[in-house]
Amino acid sequence: MKNPFRRDDSPNDDSPNDDSPVDEQIDAPEQPNQGRTLEPAPEVLTELDALNEACRAAPDDVDPQIRLWRAVAALDRWVFINRGPEDNPRPYALAAQPGNLIGIYSSGKRAQEAAYANGLVPPDATVSLLAVPMPAAIDWVRSFGEHGVVGVTIDYPRLGAWCPLQNLAGLRPTDTQG
């Protein structure tokens, strides 16, 4: 389950030090993509950036927001900065005006940059990342609603658009198997 990287993107087996209390374990889904790259195609990131700019240009227009979050839900996996120990992973969350938001990232590189920019780890430390495949990532994130999380934010602080947890249900693909 552990997917740590050093700042230079080389693997490291050291665990980050996190002394914050963990109330209850919420299991992260299995990660069948372990060992694969956490980077989507560059055009996917370019599209997310453009959609985010469209949201910022028209903050009261819902259509760009829907397009952005559909693109986020179309990612193969969501990447999380792990703030818990290896045996009890816990995604990074931040306190924001609407309430606690879980940080989801479109790529491992963006997650690493955010961990350093937000002071979550020292500049030379390992960043522990979790990669959860879709659509299991939506279900896992929604399970944190029972623990006071109200939404998610994408690629914070680079993008920072946010979505309420209840809206994620509509982004989950429907099961077409009988």
N, C-alpha and C positions, 0 to 999 in steps of 0.2 A: 504494500500500500504506500510505502514511503517513496517519494520522488524528489529528493533534495538536490539542489544545484548550488555551486559556488557562484559568485558574481561573474566569473569568467565562463560560465555555462558548463564547467566540468563537474562530473558527479562527485559527491562526497557522502560518506557514510555517517558523519557526525549528526547528532540530533540537536535542534535548537533548544536553548534554555527558555522555558516558559513557566513561570511560577504562578500564573493566574489560576484561580480555582476552577475546577470543572465540576458542575453540579451533577450531571447525568450524562452517560455515554449515549451518543446518537451515532449508530454505525453508518459509516460511509459505504455506499454500494461497492461491490467488487469492481476492480478496474482492469478489464480485459485488455485495455490499450497500454498497459504498463510496458515500458521500454520503447514505445514508439515516440516520435517527436510530439511535442506539445504545441507546435507551431502550425497554424492553418496556412493555407496558401496566401501569399501577400495580397492578392486581389480581395480576399475575404476581409482582411484587416482594413484595406482601403475603403471597401464598401461600408463597413461599420463606422469608420471615421466620417465618411460623407453623410451617412444617415444621422449620425450624432450632430453634425453641423446643421443639417436641415431641422432637427429638433430645436437647436439653440436659436436658429433664425426665426422660427415660428413657435414659440413656447406654448401658445394657447391652441395650436392646431394638433389634434389627436392623430391624424393620419401619418405624419412622419414618425411619431412615437410607436405606432403600431408596426410600421415597416421596420424600424430599428429592432424592436423586440422580437419580431418574427425572424429577423436575420440572426439575432443572438440565439434564439431557440433552434435555428438550423445548424448551428455549429455541431461538430461531431462530439465534442466534449466541452465541459466547462472546467476551468482551472481555478483552484482555490489556494490561497495562502493558508497553510496549516498552522494553527495557533495552539494545538494540543499535542500530547505525546503520540508516538507512533501507534500505540495500542488504543488510543482514544482520540482520533482526529477531530478537529474542531475548526471550521472555517473562520477566517478573519471577518469580523463585523465591526462596523463603525457606528458611533452615535451620531445621528443626523436629526434635523428638524422634524421629519415625520416619525422618527423612532429608529430602532436598531436596524441597520441594513447589512446584509451579507455581501461581501465583495466577491463578485464573480469576474473571471478574466478570460479573455478570448484567446490568450496565448501564454505560454510559460514565461516568455521574455517580458511581457507586460506585467505579469504577476510579480516577477522578480524586481522589476523597476519600481513597482508600487511598494513592495516590502522595504526597499532601501529608502525610497522617497518619503515614506510615512514613518520612518524610524523604527520599524518593527524588528529589524536586526541590524547589528553593526555593519559597517561597509565591507568588512572582510569575512563576514559570517555566512554560513549556509542558509539558504531559504528552503524550507520544507514546503513542497507543493503537493496538492492532491489533484488528480485528473479524474473526473467522473464523467462517464459517457452519457450521452443523451439517449433517451429521455429520463433515465434514472436520476440525473442531476436535478431535474425539476422536482421530482418527488422528494429527494433528500433535502433540498433547500426548503421546500414547503413544510417539512416536518419540524423545522425550527420555529414555526409560528406558535407552537405550544410553549416555547421558551422566550417569548417576547420579541421575536424578530418580526418586523412589519413589511420588509421588502428586500430587494436586491439592488445593487448598483453595478454597472458594467465598467470594467477597466478604470476604476477610480485610482488616482485622481486625473488620469489622462482624459477620460470621457466623463464619467460621473452621472450619466442618466440613470434614473432609478425607476423601479416597477414594483407596485404592491404585490405581496405574496399571492393574494387571491386572484390576481390577473394572470399569474403563471399557469394556472390550471388550463386556461384557454389556449395557451401556447403549446401544451403537451400534445404530441400527435396521438390520434385515436388509434386504438388497437384494431387492426383489420383482420386478425386471425380469429377464427371461430372458436 
